[in-house]
Amino acid sequence: MKINKIVLVIIVFLLLIIINRFFLDTTKNSFYNLTSPVQSFFWRIGDSSSNFLQSFLENKNLKKNNQEILEQNQKLLVDLQEIRNLKKENQELKEVLDIGLNKEFELILVSSISRETNGDFILISEGAEKGILKGMPIITKEKVVVGVIDKAYKDFSRVLLISNKESNFDVQIQKKNNPENISEIYGLAQGKGNLKIDLNLVPQEKDIAKEDLVFTTVLAGVFPRGLLVGEIKEVKNSDISNFQEAKIEPYFKNNLLGTLFVIKNFIPKEEL
Amino acid sequence: MKKELLLILFICFLILFQQSFLPHFAVYGIIPNLILILVFILNILDYKSSIILSFCAGLILDIYSEMPLGTSGLLFLIIALLIKKSLKFFQKLNILYLILIFSFCLVFYNFLLNLIQIKL
């Protein structure tokens, strides 16, 4: 009887080794295919329930928030008019120079269906069959960066969120009060897990402050330039270090549940 | 056997619920690990197939994570065996003992999982 048990344990372990070595992707893809309707259902229900709960909890601050949004809206209208003028001017310049810079990203529409309990990963609804490859960046419709493809299965892909501990990439900081000063301050964004990101390697002499915006750069070749990462939540200055540190509030946190886009025509440096 | 199959279906349901519903209610990005709670309950109640069920729960959880198949399975198996062993030392179950053992399981599981993640 004891020998039978030992043989059974050995068989199970051998099976696991064989599956891990040769059939892991196929096995996972098949399970995702089988359970994706249930996962999508739970995802939708969770989304609507959390929205309801959030609106219920935030009811007290609604009036104050409304006032702030109105003020922001007015400011944005002014900004929008400026952007329209700039866009027109830019278009005219492009036509004159004929340098073909109007290439937009080639995007693949995907939706998130689950998030892992351990580690900052999400599962999205498209995979290698749609041309998704490892390393491709994921963004929201607001051009907020979400992460990169960590693994592309046949019909699904696993996304490594920018807040994952394995994620680090170069960023530019745009001063909130001086939006034109975008190219002056650089730093390194490092994922800390549980949807948290730290900002490091910002020289002490550079002035960064709470609510400054953080954008991606092409320096490390991980993301295209100008994708929004988030805003600075807290700045930590240390006398003994040559660099400043800060905490970033990632914007993708609020948009993770909706429709996402994979940038197909950006191949990271590592994958080239 | 029928009960075990129903329990495995329930485990699948819990995993899907945990991975697709609970992320919307995450506090500071943390999602509760329902499967670890279930493994703990099954073993503390000394359910007859709890060790095999714990292993199966871990295997199914591995399918929905980036870890190699068998990682959580093996960790849950060790946790199940440790709980069974600890039951022999404590004749009467009290709340303090339950909290203590569950905290240990939680720390043990997350510590080893993170360690494996770093090694990989």
Interface residues (C-beta under 8 A of the other chain):
Chain A: F13 L16 I19 N20 L24 T27 K28 F31 T35 V38 Q39 S40 F41 F42 W43 I45 G46 D47 S49 S50 L53 I113 S114 R115 E116 T117 N118 G119 D120 F121 L123 D150 K151 R158 S163 G193 N194 L195 K196 L257
Chain B: C12 L16 F17 Q18 Q19 S20 F21 L22 P23 H24 F25 A26 Y28 G29 I30 I31 P32 N33 I63 Y64 S65 E66 P68 L69 G70 G73 N110 L113 N114 Q117
